[in-house]
Amino acid sequence: MYAVMYADKVKELREEKGLSRRGLAFAAGISESTARSVEREAAVQAKMAWKVARVFGVEGRDIARPAGQ
């Protein structure tokens, strides 16, 4: 299953937390490449989207949608 994250929302939350993309990648346990994909609205594995959501303390559905929708 894949998800597409809302790039603007992710960037806003990342900046509010004072994280760089590298910092987000580290905090979420994802690669820097995946962190870049997240902010380009590229499809990523859903489990990666949920990891990012946990960093921000939000529900996955608040920052992502299933790919293809």
HELIX and SHEET records of a PDB file:
HELIX    1   1 ALA A    7  GLU A   16  1                                  10    
HELIX    2   2 ARG A   21  ALA A   28  1                                   8    
HELIX    3   3 GLU A   32  VAL A   38  1                                   7    
HELIX    4   4 ALA A   46  PHE A   56  1                                  11    
HELIX    5   5 GLY A   60  ILE A   63  1                                   4    
SHEET    1   A 3 VAL A  44  GLN A  45  0                                        
SHEET    2   A 3 TYR A   2  MET A   5 -1                                        
SHEET    3   A 3 ALA A  64  PRO A  66 -1                                        
END                                                                             
